[in-house]
């Protein structure tokens, strides 16, 4: 990588891709569980968890797009 370059190395891209996949899957699972819970507290907790994973996914996505 040259000085001043903002390119992401291949290994870093692989790690970023894996982390994004984990966050996406965790978000979808939490959303699914939230839709199945009857208890309002559990539903709220699952929705908060989904939002947290979605936020981390969005941050990773924005980081990736900033280096394109």
N, C-alpha and C positions, 0 to 999 in steps of 0.2 A: 504494500500500500504506500502511496506517495504522501509526502508531507502535505497536510491541509486537505487530504481527501476525506470525504464523508462516506465512502463506500463501505458496506458491511461485508466482512469476510464470510466465506462459504460456511465455515463451522458455526459462526454466530447466526447466520441465517437459518441453519438447521435447528439450532437451539431455540431460536425465536419462533420458528414454525411449530415445533413440538409444544412449546409453552402456550402458544395461541390455541392449538388444538385442545390442550388440557383445559384451558379456561372456557372455551366454547362448550365442550362437553359437560363440564361441571355446571355451567349456567343452564344448559338445556335440561340436565337432570334435576336441578333445583326447581326449575320452572314446572317440570312434570310433577314432582312431589308436591309442590304448592297447589297444583290443580287437583290433587287427589286427597289432600288433608281436609278433614271436617273441622278440626279444632282451629279456631281463629289464631291462636298464638303460634301454633306450628306452621300454619299457612303464611303468617306474617314473617316468621323466621326464615322459611324457605324462600319467600320473595326477596327478603333482604340479602340472603346469600346469593341468589341469582343476580341481583343488581350489583353486588360486589364483584362477582366473576365477570359480569358484562363490562363493568368499568375497567377492570384489569385488561380484558381483551381489547377494549377500545384504546387504552393507553398503548398497548403493544402494537396495535394496528397503526395508530398515529405515529409512533416511533418509526415503524417500518416505512410508512409513506414519507416521512421527513428525510429519508435517505435515498429516495428514488430520484 
